[in-house]
Amino acid sequence: MVDPSVVASQVADIRDDISRLASHLVSIVAVTKTFPTDAWVAASNAGCDGLGENYAQELLDKIQVIPAPLPVHFIGAIQSNKVKAVAPYVAVWQGVDRPSVVSEIAKRAPGATVLLQVNTTNEESKSGVTPTELDHLREAAETAGLSVAGLMTLGPTNGKDQDIRASFTALRALADAHHLRECSMGMSGDYRIALECGSTIIRIGSMLFGERNR
């Protein structure tokens, strides 16, 4: 059960952190995967900037209940055959990491806004291109007519501050080298470090809605 008062209080605290740690505009994307549409409403009322969904079928199920009250960010990997169904509802595709998905998004949502996912931790368990592969993926996306707004990454699994900072600093440097403003990095447990490293989009879930049961 989502408590709107808790969500509002937490968002206010996060805004305070943004004011303290960042000198630039930062968007809060409320990661609402596995939570009901109540979370959409609470996030919107609390002043979040977007809704983050990870699963195509879950997004479709929610859309049947209520229209999304904020722009939907599809976060992470998506199967090419799922793109068509969710394309009408997605404002930003975060986590685009391979040419096959680039092609399908371009086909189903011409000119769509995308963030390219980079694996800045060198962990095999994480999706994303290597920094050296980024040029090729960006070229493919732009050739397909997509709008590459920035980059996205996941922090290291080990949760060590120095490794988190190294990962996020690397992504910000890549974004700057590519003259891209948007850097989507930082979640509930590490968003403060992300803000210090230049994140422009933080993805907050459990801090707003509690722990997920799946």
Secondary structure, 3 states (H helix, E strand, C coil): CCCHHHHHHHHHHHHHHHHHHCCCCCEEEEECCCCCHHHHHHHHHCCCCEEEECCHHHHHHHHHHCCCCCCEEEECCCCHHHHHHHHHHCCEEEEECCHHHHHHHHHHCCCCEEEEEECCCCCCCCCCECHHHHHHHHHHHHHCCCEEEEEECCCCCCCCHHHHHHHHHHHHHHHHHCCCCEEECCCCCCHHHHHHCCCCEEEECHHHHCCCCC
